[in-house]
């Protein structure tokens, strides 16, 4: 180890292991996290090549391959706890974003939280086994960045008809659309399982044909998102079964009668979950940046202040401390706020599943 780094660590006024346990939640969680991470570090499949010299298409192909390997190994190791899966993914994925990210953190939680038991039994096994890969396409009427869609009950039978267009979204095979059921309940957002690809073709893994009336495309190079296939989506008179509406809370009866949910905020659960995660992810990104800058400041020496004396570490300059230490404090603040938001979300979600909606405004005002 660099002698400057060793000296700085030896001069710490706190026990680093205790702080690590606090950040992880407990000493037991720290031990388990390290066990999970060692599975990746010692796995030759995750010895990453330098991505900087790959084309965008090559980077995407490599990301898909690594994502498939990652989820396959998670299943083989029997890792099922969400925190442990997150620890594995954080080390295994080479970039902040990975090819199946939205499938795992938005598509599947939406199925879990908004489906009836019968719908969960039908769709969750397909999603968990990646036989159907989904995304989350949000729609808001008049919102320039999202889909503007119409949905109506088809008078010819128990079908719903989608018309809409969308700007950038993460596009895979099974498609989630949060759309406006404007003929049944004005201004009410609801969620629908809408296949973008022919389901029979998905079943045979020959994913070569889009469903009728579906137009998709890639939006091109994206700074920091080359490993994700963000694209656009257009729907033209797409007919889906009425049962493809996620009906745990709101429903459309066979005769077209709309049953309102207990709260119009229940549909936003997945978005709230993502926003809670963003705080923690921001803490990790800022922590990495601070670590790089502070380590460099500890080993870099510059400017002989007094003749014949060694050049000081640039960390000793007040200007450098002023730049870095507030950011370090912010990283810790984001970490603890992110933990609080995640715990609050999990607590309130548990209450909602028990029929208690009293705390819902706290996470979605």
Buried (B, 14 or more C-beta within 10 A) or exposed (E): EEEBEEEBEEEEEEEEEEEBBBBBEEEEBBEBBEEBBEBBEEBEEBEEEEBEEBEBEEBBBBBBEBBEBBBEBBEEEEBEEEBBBBBBBBBBBBBBBBBBBBBBBBBBBBBBBBBBEEBBEBBBEBBBEBEBBBBBBBBBBEEEEBBBBBBBBBEEEBBBBBBBBBBBBBBBBBBBBBBBBBEBBEEBBBBBBBBBBBEEBBEEEEEEEBBEBBEBEBBEEBEEBBBBBBBBBBBEEBBBEBBBBBBBBBBBEEEBEBEEBEBBBBBBBBBBBBBBBEBBBBBBEBBEBBEEBBBEBBBBBEEEEEEEEEEBBBBEBEEBBEEBEEBBEBBBEBBBBBBEBBEBBEEBBEBBEEEEBEEBEEBBE
